Amino acid sequence: HETNNMFNGCTNLTKIIMPKGTFDKIINCPGMFQNCTSLTEIDLSGFHIPNAQDISYMFSGCVLIEEIDCSALGVLNPTNINHMFVSCQNLKRVNLSGIKVPKSMSFSHMFYDSAVVEWIDISNIIARASDVTNFWRSGTVVNDIGMLYCPANVINAFTKNMVNSGRTCNIYYHDAK
């Protein structure tokens, strides 16, 4: 089942409460909340989409939202999460611990053109990064990052990307389980 662009362009939406339950037939949901430019609150706490593969651009253009908690999504094997938070210019807190990446993949432009992220938990995804190119590009400032159980080479590649783009932040991680 597809939920591509389900709420895309709903510019008057200010709050979304997604239904509670497991929706294992949802496979692709790119751009699901894209360009919801008035959205300030989204509740994904009971929305479980374990078989979702393409979640790219999911929150792209949600310029007013300050916090997104994806910890309940339970996404087990995504194939595309690029550009997920492009132009989320007021985003302050992001929890991506509900997205489990079992294989190497690209995270290109994930926070492109986002302004200030005070805290982000990318503990389940970044350990499998094959490409963190432009992860923070164009003015993104990050204060604290939680990365758990990441091998040293991933931490090195990730911090190199941040240094090359002029970013500094506190990174909290453990390099072994």
PyMOL CGO cylinders between C-alpha atoms (Angstrom):
from pymol import cmd
from pymol.cgo import CYLINDER

trace = [
    CYLINDER, 0.00, 0.00, 0.00, 1.11, 3.51, -0.75, 0.3, 1, 1, 1, 1, 1, 1,
    CYLINDER, 1.11, 3.51, -0.75, 0.68, 6.64, 1.34, 0.3, 1, 1, 1, 1, 1, 1,
    CYLINDER, 0.68, 6.64, 1.34, 2.86, 8.76, -0.92, 0.3, 1, 1, 1, 1, 1, 1,
    CYLINDER, 2.86, 8.76, -0.92, 2.30, 12.47, -0.33, 0.3, 1, 1, 1, 1, 1, 1,
    CYLINDER, 2.30, 12.47, -0.33, -0.75, 11.74, 1.83, 0.3, 1, 1, 1, 1, 1, 1,
    CYLINDER, -0.75, 11.74, 1.83, -0.76, 15.17, 3.51, 0.3, 1, 1, 1, 1, 1, 1,
    CYLINDER, -0.76, 15.17, 3.51, 1.64, 16.87, 1.09, 0.3, 1, 1, 1, 1, 1, 1,
    CYLINDER, 1.64, 16.87, 1.09, 0.80, 20.54, 0.66, 0.3, 1, 1, 1, 1, 1, 1,
    CYLINDER, 0.80, 20.54, 0.66, -1.84, 20.66, 3.40, 0.3, 1, 1, 1, 1, 1, 1,
    CYLINDER, -1.84, 20.66, 3.40, -0.69, 24.15, 4.31, 0.3, 1, 1, 1, 1, 1, 1,
    CYLINDER, -0.69, 24.15, 4.31, -3.43, 24.84, 6.89, 0.3, 1, 1, 1, 1, 1, 1,
    CYLINDER, -3.43, 24.84, 6.89, -2.79, 21.73, 9.01, 0.3, 1, 1, 1, 1, 1, 1,
    CYLINDER, -2.79, 21.73, 9.01, -1.36, 22.70, 12.41, 0.3, 1, 1, 1, 1, 1, 1,
    CYLINDER, -1.36, 22.70, 12.41, -1.62, 19.38, 14.26, 0.3, 1, 1, 1, 1, 1, 1,
    CYLINDER, -1.62, 19.38, 14.26, -1.69, 15.74, 13.16, 0.3, 1, 1, 1, 1, 1, 1,
    CYLINDER, -1.69, 15.74, 13.16, -2.43, 12.76, 15.39, 0.3, 1, 1, 1, 1, 1, 1,
    CYLINDER, -2.43, 12.76, 15.39, -1.77, 9.58, 13.48, 0.3, 1, 1, 1, 1, 1, 1,
    CYLINDER, -1.77, 9.58, 13.48, -3.90, 6.51, 14.26, 0.3, 1, 1, 1, 1, 1, 1,
    CYLINDER, -3.90, 6.51, 14.26, -2.59, 3.99, 16.73, 0.3, 1, 1, 1, 1, 1, 1,
    CYLINDER, -2.59, 3.99, 16.73, -1.85, 0.49, 15.51, 0.3, 1, 1, 1, 1, 1, 1,
    CYLINDER, -1.85, 0.49, 15.51, 0.42, -1.54, 13.30, 0.3, 1, 1, 1, 1, 1, 1,
    CYLINDER, 0.42, -1.54, 13.30, 0.04, -0.76, 9.64, 0.3, 1, 1, 1, 1, 1, 1,
    CYLINDER, 0.04, -0.76, 9.64, 2.18, -3.50, 8.13, 0.3, 1, 1, 1, 1, 1, 1,
    CYLINDER, 2.18, -3.50, 8.13, 0.76, -3.05, 4.63, 0.3, 1, 1, 1, 1, 1, 1,
    CYLINDER, 0.76, -3.05, 4.63, 2.22, 0.45, 4.27, 0.3, 1, 1, 1, 1, 1, 1,
    CYLINDER, 2.22, 0.45, 4.27, 5.29, 0.03, 2.06, 0.3, 1, 1, 1, 1, 1, 1,
    CYLINDER, 5.29, 0.03, 2.06, 6.02, 3.47, 0.65, 0.3, 1, 1, 1, 1, 1, 1,
    CYLINDER, 6.02, 3.47, 0.65, 5.30, 6.81, 2.27, 0.3, 1, 1, 1, 1, 1, 1,
    CYLINDER, 5.30, 6.81, 2.27, 7.66, 9.38, 0.77, 0.3, 1, 1, 1, 1, 1, 1,
    CYLINDER, 7.66, 9.38, 0.77, 6.54, 12.97, 1.23, 0.3, 1, 1, 1, 1, 1, 1,
    CYLINDER, 6.54, 12.97, 1.23, 3.80, 11.89, 3.62, 0.3, 1, 1, 1, 1, 1, 1,
    CYLINDER, 3.80, 11.89, 3.62, 3.82, 15.20, 5.55, 0.3, 1, 1, 1, 1, 1, 1,
    CYLINDER, 3.82, 15.20, 5.55, 5.85, 17.19, 3.04, 0.3, 1, 1, 1, 1, 1, 1,
    CYLINDER, 5.85, 17.19, 3.04, 5.14, 20.93, 2.79, 0.3, 1, 1, 1, 1, 1, 1,
    CYLINDER, 5.14, 20.93, 2.79, 2.72, 21.02, 5.72, 0.3, 1, 1, 1, 1, 1, 1,
    CYLINDER, 2.72, 21.02, 5.72, 4.01, 24.52, 6.28, 0.3, 1, 1, 1, 1, 1, 1,
    CYLINDER, 4.01, 24.52, 6.28, 1.74, 25.35, 9.26, 0.3, 1, 1, 1, 1, 1, 1,
    CYLINDER, 1.74, 25.35, 9.26, 2.31, 22.05, 11.08, 0.3, 1, 1, 1, 1, 1, 1,
    CYLINDER, 2.31, 22.05, 11.08, 3.55, 22.66, 14.64, 0.3, 1, 1, 1, 1, 1, 1,
    CYLINDER, 3.55, 22.66, 14.64, 2.71, 19.31, 16.26, 0.3, 1, 1, 1, 1, 1, 1,
    CYLINDER, 2.71, 19.31, 16.26, 2.67, 15.71, 15.08, 0.3, 1, 1, 1, 1, 1, 1,
    CYLINDER, 2.67, 15.71, 15.08, 1.87, 12.67, 17.23, 0.3, 1, 1, 1, 1, 1, 1,
    CYLINDER, 1.87, 12.67, 17.23, 3.32, 9.45, 15.85, 0.3, 1, 1, 1, 1, 1, 1,
    CYLINDER, 3.32, 9.45, 15.85, 3.35, 7.69, 19.22, 0.3, 1, 1, 1, 1, 1, 1,
    CYLINDER, 3.35, 7.69, 19.22, 1.17, 4.74, 18.21, 0.3, 1, 1, 1, 1, 1, 1,
    CYLINDER, 1.17, 4.74, 18.21, 1.81, 4.77, 14.47, 0.3, 1, 1, 1, 1, 1, 1,
    CYLINDER, 1.81, 4.77, 14.47, 3.81, 1.61, 13.70, 0.3, 1, 1, 1, 1, 1, 1,
    CYLINDER, 3.81, 1.61, 13.70, 4.91, 1.03, 10.07, 0.3, 1, 1, 1, 1, 1, 1,
    CYLINDER, 4.91, 1.03, 10.07, 7.43, -1.85, 10.22, 0.3, 1, 1, 1, 1, 1, 1,
    CYLINDER, 7.43, -1.85, 10.22, 7.46, -2.61, 6.47, 0.3, 1, 1, 1, 1, 1, 1,
    CYLINDER, 7.46, -2.61, 6.47, 7.88, 0.94, 5.20, 0.3, 1, 1, 1, 1, 1, 1,
    CYLINDER, 7.88, 0.94, 5.20, 10.72, 1.12, 2.71, 0.3, 1, 1, 1, 1, 1, 1,
    CYLINDER, 10.72, 1.12, 2.71, 10.71, 4.60, 1.20, 0.3, 1, 1, 1, 1, 1, 1,
    CYLINDER, 10.71, 4.60, 1.20, 10.31, 7.31, 3.85, 0.3, 1, 1, 1, 1, 1, 1,
    CYLINDER, 10.31, 7.31, 3.85, 12.26, 9.98, 1.98, 0.3, 1, 1, 1, 1, 1, 1,
    CYLINDER, 12.26, 9.98, 1.98, 11.04, 13.58, 2.15, 0.3, 1, 1, 1, 1, 1, 1,
    CYLINDER, 11.04, 13.58, 2.15, 8.59, 12.49, 4.87, 0.3, 1, 1, 1, 1, 1, 1,
    CYLINDER, 8.59, 12.49, 4.87, 8.76, 15.78, 6.81, 0.3, 1, 1, 1, 1, 1, 1,
    CYLINDER, 8.76, 15.78, 6.81, 10.43, 17.94, 4.18, 0.3, 1, 1, 1, 1, 1, 1,
    CYLINDER, 10.43, 17.94, 4.18, 9.21, 21.52, 4.18, 0.3, 1, 1, 1, 1, 1, 1,
    CYLINDER, 9.21, 21.52, 4.18, 7.54, 21.35, 7.61, 0.3, 1, 1, 1, 1, 1, 1,
    CYLINDER, 7.54, 21.35, 7.61, 9.03, 24.74, 8.41, 0.3, 1, 1, 1, 1, 1, 1,
    CYLINDER, 9.03, 24.74, 8.41, 7.29, 25.38, 11.77, 0.3, 1, 1, 1, 1, 1, 1,
    CYLINDER, 7.29, 25.38, 11.77, 7.59, 22.02, 13.50, 0.3, 1, 1, 1, 1, 1, 1,
    CYLINDER, 7.59, 22.02, 13.50, 10.03, 21.95, 16.42, 0.3, 1, 1, 1, 1, 1, 1,
    CYLINDER, 10.03, 21.95, 16.42, 9.97, 18.31, 17.52, 0.3, 1, 1, 1, 1, 1, 1,
    CYLINDER, 9.97, 18.31, 17.52, 9.54, 15.02, 15.66, 0.3, 1, 1, 1, 1, 1, 1,
    CYLINDER, 9.54, 15.02, 15.66, 9.55, 11.73, 17.55, 0.3, 1, 1, 1, 1, 1, 1,
    CYLINDER, 9.55, 11.73, 17.55, 9.83, 8.73, 15.24, 0.3, 1, 1, 1, 1, 1, 1,
    CYLINDER, 9.83, 8.73, 15.24, 10.70, 6.30, 18.05, 0.3, 1, 1, 1, 1, 1, 1,
    CYLINDER, 10.70, 6.30, 18.05, 7.42, 4.35, 17.70, 0.3, 1, 1, 1, 1, 1, 1,
    CYLINDER, 7.42, 4.35, 17.70, 7.51, 3.93, 13.91, 0.3, 1, 1, 1, 1, 1, 1,
    CYLINDER, 7.51, 3.93, 13.91, 9.32, 0.59, 14.10, 0.3, 1, 1, 1, 1, 1, 1,
    CYLINDER, 9.32, 0.59, 14.10, 10.61, 0.83, 10.54, 0.3, 1, 1, 1, 1, 1, 1,
    CYLINDER, 10.61, 0.83, 10.54, 12.76, -2.28, 10.13, 0.3, 1, 1, 1, 1, 1, 1,
    CYLINDER, 12.76, -2.28, 10.13, 14.27, -2.22, 6.64, 0.3, 1, 1, 1, 1, 1, 1,
    CYLINDER, 14.27, -2.22, 6.64, 14.04, 1.16, 4.91, 0.3, 1, 1, 1, 1, 1, 1,
    CYLINDER, 14.04, 1.16, 4.91, 15.55, 1.54, 1.45, 0.3, 1, 1, 1, 1, 1, 1,
    CYLINDER, 15.55, 1.54, 1.45, 15.38, 5.33, 1.19, 0.3, 1, 1, 1, 1, 1, 1,
    CYLINDER, 15.38, 5.33, 1.19, 15.48, 7.91, 3.98, 0.3, 1, 1, 1, 1, 1, 1,
    CYLINDER, 15.48, 7.91, 3.98, 17.23, 10.69, 2.05, 0.3, 1, 1, 1, 1, 1, 1,
    CYLINDER, 17.23, 10.69, 2.05, 15.97, 14.28, 2.38, 0.3, 1, 1, 1, 1, 1, 1,
    CYLINDER, 15.97, 14.28, 2.38, 13.72, 13.31, 5.28, 0.3, 1, 1, 1, 1, 1, 1,
    CYLINDER, 13.72, 13.31, 5.28, 13.95, 16.69, 7.08, 0.3, 1, 1, 1, 1, 1, 1,
    CYLINDER, 13.95, 16.69, 7.08, 14.88, 19.10, 4.29, 0.3, 1, 1, 1, 1, 1, 1,
    CYLINDER, 14.88, 19.10, 4.29, 13.92, 22.70, 5.11, 0.3, 1, 1, 1, 1, 1, 1,
    CYLINDER, 13.92, 22.70, 5.11, 12.62, 21.94, 8.61, 0.3, 1, 1, 1, 1, 1, 1,
    CYLINDER, 12.62, 21.94, 8.61, 13.85, 25.35, 9.65, 0.3, 1, 1, 1, 1, 1, 1,
    CYLINDER, 13.85, 25.35, 9.65, 12.56, 25.36, 13.27, 0.3, 1, 1, 1, 1, 1, 1,
    CYLINDER, 12.56, 25.36, 13.27, 13.34, 21.73, 14.09, 0.3, 1, 1, 1, 1, 1, 1,
    CYLINDER, 13.34, 21.73, 14.09, 14.92, 21.44, 17.55, 0.3, 1, 1, 1, 1, 1, 1,
    CYLINDER, 14.92, 21.44, 17.55, 14.53, 17.80, 18.65, 0.3, 1, 1, 1, 1, 1, 1,
    CYLINDER, 14.53, 17.80, 18.65, 14.48, 14.62, 16.55, 0.3, 1, 1, 1, 1, 1, 1,
    CYLINDER, 14.48, 14.62, 16.55, 14.26, 11.03, 17.75, 0.3, 1, 1, 1, 1, 1, 1,
    CYLINDER, 14.26, 11.03, 17.75, 14.95, 8.55, 14.97, 0.3, 1, 1, 1, 1, 1, 1,
    CYLINDER, 14.95, 8.55, 14.97, 15.50, 5.53, 17.22, 0.3, 1, 1, 1, 1, 1, 1,
    CYLINDER, 15.50, 5.53, 17.22, 12.40, 3.84, 15.73, 0.3, 1, 1, 1, 1, 1, 1,
    CYLINDER, 12.40, 3.84, 15.73, 14.08, 3.50, 12.35, 0.3, 1, 1, 1, 1, 1, 1,
    CYLINDER, 14.08, 3.50, 12.35, 16.33, 0.46, 12.22, 0.3, 1, 1, 1, 1, 1, 1,
    CYLINDER, 16.33, 0.46, 12.22, 18.73, 0.24, 9.32, 0.3, 1, 1, 1, 1, 1, 1,
    CYLINDER, 18.73, 0.24, 9.32, 20.04, -3.33, 8.88, 0.3, 1, 1, 1, 1, 1, 1,
    CYLINDER, 20.04, -3.33, 8.88, 22.27, -2.64, 5.87, 0.3, 1, 1, 1, 1, 1, 1,
    CYLINDER, 22.27, -2.64, 5.87, 24.52, 0.05, 4.52, 0.3, 1, 1, 1, 1, 1, 1,
    CYLINDER, 24.52, 0.05, 4.52, 22.66, 2.90, 2.84, 0.3, 1, 1, 1, 1, 1, 1,
    CYLINDER, 22.66, 2.90, 2.84, 22.81, 6.59, 2.03, 0.3, 1, 1, 1, 1, 1, 1,
    CYLINDER, 22.81, 6.59, 2.03, 21.64, 9.37, 4.35, 0.3, 1, 1, 1, 1, 1, 1,
    CYLINDER, 21.64, 9.37, 4.35, 22.34, 12.10, 1.85, 0.3, 1, 1, 1, 1, 1, 1,
    CYLINDER, 22.34, 12.10, 1.85, 20.84, 15.55, 2.50, 0.3, 1, 1, 1, 1, 1, 1,
    CYLINDER, 20.84, 15.55, 2.50, 18.85, 14.31, 5.48, 0.3, 1, 1, 1, 1, 1, 1,
    CYLINDER, 18.85, 14.31, 5.48, 18.84, 17.70, 7.26, 0.3, 1, 1, 1, 1, 1, 1,
    CYLINDER, 18.84, 17.70, 7.26, 19.65, 19.89, 4.27, 0.3, 1, 1, 1, 1, 1, 1,
    CYLINDER, 19.65, 19.89, 4.27, 18.61, 23.52, 4.84, 0.3, 1, 1, 1, 1, 1, 1,
    CYLINDER, 18.61, 23.52, 4.84, 17.44, 22.89, 8.41, 0.3, 1, 1, 1, 1, 1, 1,
    CYLINDER, 17.44, 22.89, 8.41, 18.49, 25.57, 10.86, 0.3, 1, 1, 1, 1, 1, 1,
    CYLINDER, 18.49, 25.57, 10.86, 19.12, 24.53, 14.48, 0.3, 1, 1, 1, 1, 1, 1,
    CYLINDER, 19.12, 24.53, 14.48, 18.75, 21.02, 15.79, 0.3, 1, 1, 1, 1, 1, 1,
    CYLINDER, 18.75, 21.02, 15.79, 19.40, 21.03, 19.53, 0.3, 1, 1, 1, 1, 1, 1,
    CYLINDER, 19.40, 21.03, 19.53, 19.20, 17.25, 20.03, 0.3, 1, 1, 1, 1, 1, 1,
    CYLINDER, 19.20, 17.25, 20.03, 19.00, 14.26, 17.72, 0.3, 1, 1, 1, 1, 1, 1,
    CYLINDER, 19.00, 14.26, 17.72, 18.98, 10.52, 18.39, 0.3, 1, 1, 1, 1, 1, 1,
    CYLINDER, 18.98, 10.52, 18.39, 20.25, 8.69, 15.34, 0.3, 1, 1, 1, 1, 1, 1,
    CYLINDER, 20.25, 8.69, 15.34, 21.43, 5.67, 17.29, 0.3, 1, 1, 1, 1, 1, 1,
    CYLINDER, 21.43, 5.67, 17.29, 19.86, 3.01, 15.07, 0.3, 1, 1, 1, 1, 1, 1,
    CYLINDER, 19.86, 3.01, 15.07, 20.57, 4.50, 11.68, 0.3, 1, 1, 1, 1, 1, 1,
    CYLINDER, 20.57, 4.50, 11.68, 23.95, 6.14, 11.47, 0.3, 1, 1, 1, 1, 1, 1,
    CYLINDER, 23.95, 6.14, 11.47, 25.93, 2.98, 12.26, 0.3, 1, 1, 1, 1, 1, 1,
    CYLINDER, 25.93, 2.98, 12.26, 25.04, 1.72, 8.80, 0.3, 1, 1, 1, 1, 1, 1,
    CYLINDER, 25.04, 1.72, 8.80, 25.79, 4.93, 6.91, 0.3, 1, 1, 1, 1, 1, 1,
    CYLINDER, 25.79, 4.93, 6.91, 27.40, 4.42, 3.54, 0.3, 1, 1, 1, 1, 1, 1,
    CYLINDER, 27.40, 4.42, 3.54, 26.97, 8.05, 2.55, 0.3, 1, 1, 1, 1, 1, 1,
    CYLINDER, 26.97, 8.05, 2.55, 26.57, 11.00, 4.91, 0.3, 1, 1, 1, 1, 1, 1,
    CYLINDER, 26.57, 11.00, 4.91, 27.23, 13.51, 2.12, 0.3, 1, 1, 1, 1, 1, 1,
    CYLINDER, 27.23, 13.51, 2.12, 25.64, 16.85, 2.87, 0.3, 1, 1, 1, 1, 1, 1,
    CYLINDER, 25.64, 16.85, 2.87, 23.83, 15.34, 5.87, 0.3, 1, 1, 1, 1, 1, 1,
    CYLINDER, 23.83, 15.34, 5.87, 23.73, 18.80, 7.54, 0.3, 1, 1, 1, 1, 1, 1,
    CYLINDER, 23.73, 18.80, 7.54, 24.28, 21.08, 4.57, 0.3, 1, 1, 1, 1, 1, 1,
    CYLINDER, 24.28, 21.08, 4.57, 23.41, 24.77, 4.31, 0.3, 1, 1, 1, 1, 1, 1,
    CYLINDER, 23.41, 24.77, 4.31, 23.46, 26.32, 7.74, 0.3, 1, 1, 1, 1, 1, 1,
    CYLINDER, 23.46, 26.32, 7.74, 22.36, 23.47, 10.00, 0.3, 1, 1, 1, 1, 1, 1,
    CYLINDER, 22.36, 23.47, 10.00, 23.63, 23.88, 13.56, 0.3, 1, 1, 1, 1, 1, 1,
    CYLINDER, 23.63, 23.88, 13.56, 23.54, 20.84, 15.83, 0.3, 1, 1, 1, 1, 1, 1,
    CYLINDER, 23.54, 20.84, 15.83, 24.24, 20.99, 19.56, 0.3, 1, 1, 1, 1, 1, 1,
    CYLINDER, 24.24, 20.99, 19.56, 23.97, 17.37, 20.77, 0.3, 1, 1, 1, 1, 1, 1,
    CYLINDER, 23.97, 17.37, 20.77, 23.87, 14.09, 18.88, 0.3, 1, 1, 1, 1, 1, 1,
    CYLINDER, 23.87, 14.09, 18.88, 23.20, 10.66, 20.38, 0.3, 1, 1, 1, 1, 1, 1,
    CYLINDER, 23.20, 10.66, 20.38, 24.81, 7.84, 18.40, 0.3, 1, 1, 1, 1, 1, 1,
    CYLINDER, 24.81, 7.84, 18.40, 24.88, 4.53, 20.21, 0.3, 1, 1, 1, 1, 1, 1,
    CYLINDER, 24.88, 4.53, 20.21, 26.96, 1.51, 19.26, 0.3, 1, 1, 1, 1, 1, 1,
    CYLINDER, 26.96, 1.51, 19.26, 28.66, 3.07, 16.27, 0.3, 1, 1, 1, 1, 1, 1,
    CYLINDER, 28.66, 3.07, 16.27, 31.95, 1.70, 14.97, 0.3, 1, 1, 1, 1, 1, 1,
    CYLINDER, 31.95, 1.70, 14.97, 34.84, 4.18, 15.04, 0.3, 1, 1, 1, 1, 1, 1,
    CYLINDER, 34.84, 4.18, 15.04, 35.04, 4.41, 11.23, 0.3, 1, 1, 1, 1, 1, 1,
    CYLINDER, 35.04, 4.41, 11.23, 31.42, 5.62, 11.07, 0.3, 1, 1, 1, 1, 1, 1,
    CYLINDER, 31.42, 5.62, 11.07, 32.05, 8.20, 13.79, 0.3, 1, 1, 1, 1, 1, 1,
    CYLINDER, 32.05, 8.20, 13.79, 35.13, 9.38, 11.87, 0.3, 1, 1, 1, 1, 1, 1,
    CYLINDER, 35.13, 9.38, 11.87, 33.24, 9.66, 8.56, 0.3, 1, 1, 1, 1, 1, 1,
    CYLINDER, 33.24, 9.66, 8.56, 30.35, 11.43, 10.25, 0.3, 1, 1, 1, 1, 1, 1,
    CYLINDER, 30.35, 11.43, 10.25, 32.52, 13.95, 12.09, 0.3, 1, 1, 1, 1, 1, 1,
    CYLINDER, 32.52, 13.95, 12.09, 34.59, 14.55, 8.94, 0.3, 1, 1, 1, 1, 1, 1,
    CYLINDER, 34.59, 14.55, 8.94, 31.36, 15.49, 7.13, 0.3, 1, 1, 1, 1, 1, 1,
    CYLINDER, 31.36, 15.49, 7.13, 30.48, 17.89, 9.94, 0.3, 1, 1, 1, 1, 1, 1,
    CYLINDER, 30.48, 17.89, 9.94, 33.95, 19.49, 10.00, 0.3, 1, 1, 1, 1, 1, 1,
    CYLINDER, 33.95, 19.49, 10.00, 33.97, 19.84, 6.21, 0.3, 1, 1, 1, 1, 1, 1,
    CYLINDER, 33.97, 19.84, 6.21, 30.65, 21.68, 6.41, 0.3, 1, 1, 1, 1, 1, 1,
    CYLINDER, 30.65, 21.68, 6.41, 31.83, 23.91, 9.27, 0.3, 1, 1, 1, 1, 1, 1,
    CYLINDER, 31.83, 23.91, 9.27, 29.71, 22.30, 12.02, 0.3, 1, 1, 1, 1, 1, 1,
    CYLINDER, 29.71, 22.30, 12.02, 30.64, 21.51, 15.59, 0.3, 1, 1, 1, 1, 1, 1,
    CYLINDER, 30.64, 21.51, 15.59, 28.62, 19.74, 18.27, 0.3, 1, 1, 1, 1, 1, 1,
    CYLINDER, 28.62, 19.74, 18.27, 28.77, 17.29, 21.16, 0.3, 1, 1, 1, 1, 1, 1,
    CYLINDER, 28.77, 17.29, 21.16, 28.56, 13.68, 20.01, 0.3, 1, 1, 1, 1, 1, 1,
    CYLINDER, 28.56, 13.68, 20.01, 27.65, 11.04, 22.58, 0.3, 1, 1, 1, 1, 1, 1,
    CYLINDER, 27.65, 11.04, 22.58, 28.30, 7.46, 21.52, 0.3, 1, 1, 1, 1, 1, 1,
    CYLINDER, 28.30, 7.46, 21.52, 29.50, 4.01, 22.50, 0.3, 1, 1, 1, 1, 1, 1,
    CYLINDER, 29.50, 4.01, 22.50, 31.64, 2.18, 19.99, 0.3, 1, 1, 1, 1, 1, 1,
    CYLINDER, 31.64, 2.18, 19.99, 30.74, -1.35, 21.07, 0.3, 1, 1, 1, 1, 1, 1,
    CYLINDER, 30.74, -1.35, 21.07, 27.72, -3.15, 22.48, 0.3, 1, 1, 1, 1, 1, 1,
]
cmd.load_cgo(trace, "trace")
